Amino acid sequence: LKEWIIPQIVKGDKIIALCISEPYVGSDVAGLQTSAVIEGDDFIINGEKKFITAGVKASYYTVAARTGGSGAKGISLFLVP
């Protein structure tokens, strides 16, 4: 990650988007409804996002999803190509 993606972002060759806001909770991160569950060796992300910063131009997306209990401690960030 550090040797492959970050240099592309820093040089401006690629853009990364931030996917947090959701239709029913807005930007209240602790209230996220998007979930991510382990299936085999992968995580399956299920939910909706809106107002994605740089979404149209992005090569990568940082997606916030619930992997644990309620509140902020149950949230993880995923880098999605």
PLY file of the C-alpha trace (Angstrom):
ply
format ascii 1.0
element vertex 81
property float x
property float y
property float z
element edge 80
property int vertex1
property int vertex2
end_header
0.00 0.00 0.00
2.69 2.49 1.01
4.86 1.67 -1.98
2.13 1.39 -4.62
-0.95 3.53 -3.94
0.31 6.40 -1.78
2.98 7.55 -4.28
0.32 7.65 -7.05
-1.92 9.83 -4.86
0.89 12.16 -3.75
2.11 12.67 -7.34
-1.43 13.46 -8.45
-1.58 10.51 -10.86
-4.56 9.02 -9.01
-7.37 10.48 -6.89
-8.83 8.96 -3.74
-12.45 9.60 -2.68
-13.96 9.64 0.80
-17.22 7.69 1.18
-18.87 8.42 4.54
-22.25 10.20 4.14
-25.35 8.02 3.83
-28.92 8.82 2.74
-30.52 8.19 6.15
-27.81 9.33 8.59
-26.01 12.08 6.66
-22.50 12.67 7.93
-23.18 11.19 11.40
-20.36 8.65 11.20
-21.40 6.85 14.39
-24.80 6.14 12.83
-23.48 4.38 9.72
-25.69 1.64 8.30
-23.36 0.37 5.56
-21.99 -2.99 6.69
-18.98 -5.12 5.85
-18.86 -8.84 6.61
-16.14 -11.40 6.05
-16.87 -13.95 3.34
-13.95 -16.30 2.82
-10.83 -14.17 2.33
-12.80 -11.05 1.40
-15.06 -8.45 2.95
-18.46 -7.90 1.35
-19.58 -4.26 1.70
-23.33 -3.61 1.55
-25.02 -0.22 1.80
-25.46 3.22 0.26
-23.30 6.33 0.20
-24.02 9.85 -1.06
-22.07 13.09 -1.49
-18.87 11.21 -2.27
-15.98 13.65 -2.33
-14.18 13.36 -5.72
-16.32 10.30 -6.53
-16.53 10.90 -10.28
-12.78 11.28 -10.75
-11.48 8.81 -8.15
-9.42 5.71 -8.81
-9.71 4.54 -5.20
-12.40 4.95 -2.55
-12.03 5.04 1.23
-15.32 3.50 2.41
-16.54 3.63 6.01
-18.55 0.53 6.97
-19.81 -1.09 10.13
-17.88 -4.23 11.09
-18.74 -4.27 14.78
-21.29 -3.01 17.27
-23.02 0.35 17.42
-21.21 3.67 17.68
-17.88 4.81 16.31
-15.89 1.84 17.67
-17.74 -0.55 15.35
-16.60 1.18 12.15
-13.75 0.24 9.82
-12.32 1.97 6.74
-11.76 0.05 3.51
-9.69 1.02 0.49
-11.72 0.02 -2.56
-10.26 0.20 -6.10
0 1
1 2
2 3
3 4
4 5
5 6
6 7
7 8
8 9
9 10
10 11
11 12
12 13
13 14
14 15
15 16
16 17
17 18
18 19
19 20
20 21
21 22
22 23
23 24
24 25
25 26
26 27
27 28
28 29
29 30
30 31
31 32
32 33
33 34
34 35
35 36
36 37
37 38
38 39
39 40
40 41
41 42
42 43
43 44
44 45
45 46
46 47
47 48
48 49
49 50
50 51
51 52
52 53
53 54
54 55
55 56
56 57
57 58
58 59
59 60
60 61
61 62
62 63
63 64
64 65
65 66
66 67
67 68
68 69
69 70
70 71
71 72
72 73
73 74
74 75
75 76
76 77
77 78
78 79
79 80
